[in-house]
Structures are given as C-alpha cells and as structure tokens.
Amino acid sequence: MKEPEKYVPISCVYYDLIEHYAIRKEVVHIVIKDEAKLFEYHSKILDTKVKDKVEYMVLEYPNISIRMDQIVSLNGEKLADFNAC
C-alpha cells in the first residue's frame, strides 16, 4: 500500500475562503488532484476539520472529506495563486 504524502498546509487566506463558502452554505465548484487524476465536484462544504495535523473539508455530496492540499481550485480561485501564511 502506498504511503500518504506529507500534508502541506494551505494559505490562511484560502482557508478563510473555504470557511466563507461553508458558512454561506453555497454550492461551489471544486477541482481536486488525487495522484495524477483531476476530480470535479459541485457541492456544499459542510464543515472543515483537522485530523492528525491534516486539514480537511467535508462535502455534502458526495459525503466525503478532502485533504485541503489536494485542492486545485474552488469556484475558479486557484490554490496555487495564494501565498502561504
């Protein structure tokens, strides 16, 4: 079994953006990269959580938790365009 990659914390400003959408209960367009594959979701962000020092966002549909460092973009806002805290 492949060992999970070390978590890379995301920008604080981008984290705030995620929480903004979670609080407003808006459906957002999310693109994530898992290994070499891109996945797209249209979902509400139900919550954020931290487990074993890894940040996750919880989606309504499908009911999954996504590592925040796997995010490519959220409503067109690219994670790579935001500087670390």
C-alpha positions in Angstrom: 0.0 0.0 0.0 1.3 3.5 -0.9 2.3 5.7 1.9 0.3 9.0 2.0 2.2 12.1 1.1 3.1 14.6 3.8 0.5 17.2 4.3 1.4 20.7 3.1 -0.7 23.4 5.0 -2.6 25.7 2.7 -2.7 29.5 2.7 -4.7 31.1 5.7 -6.5 33.3 3.2 -7.6 30.3 1.1 -8.7 28.5 4.3 -10.8 31.6 5.1 -12.3 31.3 1.6 -13.3 27.7 2.3 -14.9 28.7 5.6 -16.7 31.6 3.8 -18.4 29.1 1.5 -19.1 26.7 4.3 -20.8 29.3 6.4 -22.9 30.6 3.4 -23.9 27.1 2.5 -23.3 27.8 -1.2 -22.8 25.1 -3.8 -19.3 25.5 -5.1 -17.3 24.1 -8.0 -14.3 22.2 -6.6 -11.4 20.7 -8.5 -9.0 18.4 -6.7 -6.0 16.5 -7.7 -5.5 13.0 -6.3 -2.3 11.5 -7.5 -2.3 12.2 -11.3 -6.1 12.5 -11.7 -8.3 15.5 -11.5 -11.8 15.3 -10.0 -14.6 17.9 -10.1 -17.4 18.3 -7.6 -20.4 20.7 -7.3 -21.3 20.6 -3.7 -21.8 22.5 -0.5 -18.9 22.5 2.0 -20.5 21.2 5.2 -17.5 21.7 7.6 -13.8 21.8 8.0 -11.8 19.6 10.3 -8.3 18.7 11.4 -7.2 15.1 12.0 -3.6 14.1 12.7 -2.5 17.6 11.7 -4.1 17.3 8.3 -6.8 19.8 7.3 -10.0 18.5 5.5 -13.1 20.0 4.1 -16.3 17.9 4.3 -18.5 17.9 1.3 -22.3 17.4 1.3 -22.4 15.4 -2.0 -20.7 13.1 -2.2 -20.3 12.8 1.5 -16.5 12.8 1.6 -13.7 14.5 3.3 -11.0 16.0 1.1 -7.5 17.0 2.1 -7.2 20.7 1.6 -3.7 20.4 0.0 -5.4 18.4 -2.8 -7.5 21.4 -3.9 -6.7 22.8 -7.3 -9.4 25.4 -7.4 -12.6 26.5 -5.6 -15.0 28.5 -7.8 -12.2 29.3 -10.1 -9.9 30.5 -7.3 -6.7 28.5 -7.7 -4.9 27.4 -4.5 -1.5 27.9 -6.2 -2.3 31.6 -6.6 -2.4 32.2 -2.8 0.8 32.6 -0.7 1.4 30.6 2.4 0.8 32.4 5.8 
